[in-house]
Structure formats: structure tokens, C-alpha cells
Amino acid sequence: TKMPPVSDLLRRALGVEKGSGKAGTETVGKIGKDKLQEIARTKMKDLNTDDVDRAAKIVAGTARSMGVEVE
């Protein structure tokens, strides 16, 4: 079975109910690179890459589209 979506893992990590409706102008929280890599390792099977850094970039893109500031 597959893992939960990246957006759901990000929401849980940040402790927010949902992402921003206005990504780019409103932020719902901040997330660090260490947490991004942890989520990327969790989702590694479902992502189409074997490199943790590239997977973290995919997760960071999802975070930005949800209105999360990536540090």
C-alpha cells in the first residue's frame, strides 16, 4: 500500500488543519530542510527518484504550493 500524500505528511509535521488558500502571499508555517528530508525518506518508494536530495526538492515544491515557507 502507498503512504499518505506528501501534503498530508506536511500538514501533520506543521500541525495545521490545511494549507494556505493563497500560496505565495499567505504562509501557514515554516519547515526546515531536515524535516523535508525526513518526509522525503518516508515517501521515497512512491516518488520517481532514488536520490534523497531530489525527493526533498519534490517535497519542498509541494510545501511551497501549500503556502509553507521552506527554510
C-alpha positions as CSV (number, residue, x, y, z in Angstrom):
1,T,0.0,0.0,0.0
2,K,1.1,3.6,-0.6
3,M,1.9,6.1,2.0
4,P,-0.3,9.2,2.7
5,P,0.1,12.1,0.3
6,V,3.0,14.5,0.8
7,S,0.6,17.3,1.6
8,D,-0.9,15.2,4.4
9,L,2.6,14.5,5.9
10,L,3.4,18.2,5.7
11,R,0.2,19.1,7.4
12,R,0.9,16.7,10.2
13,A,4.5,17.9,10.6
14,L,3.4,21.5,10.9
15,G,0.3,20.8,13.0
16,V,-2.1,22.8,10.7
17,E,-5.5,21.8,9.5
18,K,-5.0,22.8,5.9
19,G,-2.6,24.6,3.6
20,S,-3.0,28.3,2.5
21,G,-5.6,29.2,0.0
22,K,-3.3,31.9,-1.3
23,A,0.1,30.3,-1.7
24,G,2.8,32.8,-2.3
25,T,1.1,35.6,-0.4
26,E,-0.1,33.8,2.8
27,T,2.0,31.3,4.7
28,V,0.8,28.7,7.2
29,G,4.1,27.8,8.7
30,K,7.8,27.1,8.2
31,I,9.6,23.9,7.7
32,G,13.3,23.1,7.8
33,K,15.4,21.0,5.4
34,D,15.9,18.3,8.0
35,K,12.1,17.7,8.2
36,L,11.8,17.9,4.4
37,Q,14.4,15.1,4.1
38,E,12.6,13.0,6.7
39,I,9.3,13.3,4.8
40,A,11.2,12.5,1.6
41,R,12.7,9.4,3.1
42,T,9.2,8.3,4.2
43,K,7.8,8.8,0.6
44,M,10.8,7.5,-1.2
45,K,9.0,4.4,-2.5
46,D,6.2,6.5,-4.1
47,L,8.4,9.2,-5.7
48,N,10.0,8.6,-9.0
49,T,13.6,9.2,-7.8
50,D,16.2,7.3,-5.7
51,D,18.0,10.3,-4.5
52,V,17.0,11.8,-1.2
53,D,18.0,15.3,-2.2
54,R,15.9,15.2,-5.3
55,A,13.0,13.8,-3.3
56,A,13.3,16.6,-0.8
57,K,13.1,19.1,-3.7
58,I,9.8,17.4,-4.7
59,V,8.5,17.7,-1.2
60,A,9.7,21.3,-1.0
61,G,7.7,22.1,-4.1
62,T,4.6,20.7,-2.6
63,A,5.2,22.6,0.6
64,R,5.6,25.9,-1.4
65,S,2.3,25.2,-3.2
66,M,0.6,24.8,0.1
67,G,1.8,28.1,1.4
68,V,4.6,26.7,3.6
69,E,7.9,28.6,3.9
70,V,10.9,26.4,3.2
71,E,14.0,27.3,5.2
